[in-house]
Amino acid sequence: MVEPESAIYLAGSEVNMCHQAHQQPSAEHQPMPEAFDRCSPSILAFTNREAADSMRRQHGGEVLVFNQLRVRFSG
């Protein structure tokens, strides 16, 4: 566990822990893409900056600290 104020965050990478490969069926039982994703934008928490930087190099995104993240996504 890591306290939110001491974590290092990776925001906006291509990694999305909620991404699902299947599609929801419509009322007519036809596949239809999901339009809402509660996990976007992707925000991952790390205990140290080196791990966050390593993930950023592999998957893109921006490394932020808690206050930067709060300001960026506060509305």
C-alpha positions as a Markdown table, in Angstrom:
| # | Residue | x | y | z |
|---|---|---|---|---|
| 1 | Met | 0.0 | 0.0 | 0.0 |
| 2 | Val | 1.1 | 3.5 | -0.7 |
| 3 | Glu | -0.4 | 6.8 | 0.5 |
| 4 | Pro | -1.8 | 8.9 | -2.3 |
| 5 | Glu | 0.3 | 11.9 | -1.4 |
| 6 | Ser | 3.6 | 9.9 | -1.6 |
| 7 | Ala | 2.8 | 7.9 | -4.7 |
| 8 | Ile | 4.2 | 8.7 | -8.2 |
| 9 | Tyr | 1.6 | 8.5 | -10.9 |
| 10 | Leu | 1.7 | 7.6 | -14.6 |
| 11 | Ala | -1.3 | 9.3 | -16.3 |
| 12 | Gly | -2.4 | 8.7 | -19.9 |
| 13 | Ser | -0.4 | 5.7 | -20.8 |
| 14 | Glu | -1.7 | 3.0 | -23.2 |
| 15 | Val | -2.1 | 0.7 | -20.3 |
| 16 | Asn | -5.7 | 0.5 | -19.1 |
| 17 | Met | -6.5 | -2.0 | -16.4 |
| 18 | Cys | -10.2 | -2.1 | -17.2 |
| 19 | His | -9.8 | -2.5 | -21.0 |
| 20 | Gln | -12.0 | -5.4 | -22.2 |
| 21 | Ala | -11.7 | -7.1 | -25.5 |
| 22 | His | -15.4 | -8.1 | -25.7 |
| 23 | Gln | -18.3 | -6.0 | -26.9 |
| 24 | Gln | -21.7 | -5.7 | -25.2 |
| 25 | Pro | -24.7 | -7.2 | -27.1 |
| 26 | Ser | -27.4 | -4.8 | -28.1 |
| 27 | Ala | -31.1 | -5.5 | -27.6 |
| 28 | Glu | -31.1 | -7.2 | -31.0 |
| 29 | His | -28.2 | -9.4 | -29.8 |
| 30 | Gln | -25.8 | -7.7 | -32.1 |
| 31 | Pro | -22.3 | -6.6 | -30.9 |
| 32 | Met | -22.0 | -3.0 | -30.0 |
| 33 | Pro | -18.9 | -1.2 | -28.7 |
| 34 | Glu | -18.8 | 0.2 | -25.2 |
| 35 | Ala | -19.0 | 4.0 | -25.1 |
| 36 | Phe | -18.1 | 4.6 | -21.4 |
| 37 | Asp | -14.9 | 3.5 | -19.6 |
| 38 | Arg | -14.7 | 4.3 | -16.0 |
| 39 | Cys | -10.9 | 3.8 | -16.1 |
| 40 | Ser | -10.1 | 6.5 | -18.7 |
| 41 | Pro | -7.8 | 8.3 | -18.6 |
| 42 | Ser | -5.5 | 5.6 | -17.4 |
| 43 | Ile | -3.8 | 6.5 | -14.1 |
| 44 | Leu | -1.4 | 4.1 | -12.5 |
| 45 | Ala | 0.3 | 4.5 | -9.0 |
| 46 | Phe | 3.9 | 3.6 | -8.2 |
| 47 | Thr | 5.9 | 3.6 | -5.0 |
| 48 | Asn | 9.0 | 5.1 | -6.8 |
| 49 | Arg | 9.8 | 7.3 | -9.7 |
| 50 | Glu | 12.1 | 4.8 | -11.4 |
| 51 | Ala | 9.3 | 2.3 | -11.8 |
| 52 | Ala | 6.9 | 5.0 | -13.1 |
| 53 | Asp | 9.6 | 6.3 | -15.6 |
| 54 | Ser | 10.3 | 2.7 | -16.8 |
| 55 | Met | 6.6 | 2.1 | -17.5 |
| 56 | Arg | 6.4 | 5.5 | -19.2 |
| 57 | Arg | 9.2 | 4.7 | -21.6 |
| 58 | Gln | 7.4 | 1.4 | -22.5 |
| 59 | His | 3.8 | 2.7 | -22.7 |
| 60 | Gly | 3.8 | 6.5 | -22.9 |
| 61 | Gly | 2.0 | 8.9 | -20.6 |
| 62 | Glu | 3.2 | 11.5 | -18.2 |
| 63 | Val | 4.7 | 11.0 | -14.7 |
| 64 | Leu | 3.1 | 13.2 | -12.1 |
| 65 | Val | 3.1 | 13.6 | -8.3 |
| 66 | Phe | -0.2 | 13.8 | -6.4 |
| 67 | Asn | -0.7 | 17.6 | -6.4 |
| 68 | Gln | -0.1 | 17.7 | -10.2 |
| 69 | Leu | -2.5 | 14.9 | -10.8 |
| 70 | Arg | -5.1 | 16.5 | -8.6 |
| 71 | Val | -4.9 | 19.8 | -10.4 |
| 72 | Arg | -4.8 | 18.2 | -13.9 |
| 73 | Phe | -7.9 | 16.1 | -13.3 |
| 74 | Ser | -10.0 | 18.1 | -10.9 |
| 75 | Gly | -12.5 | 19.3 | -13.3 |
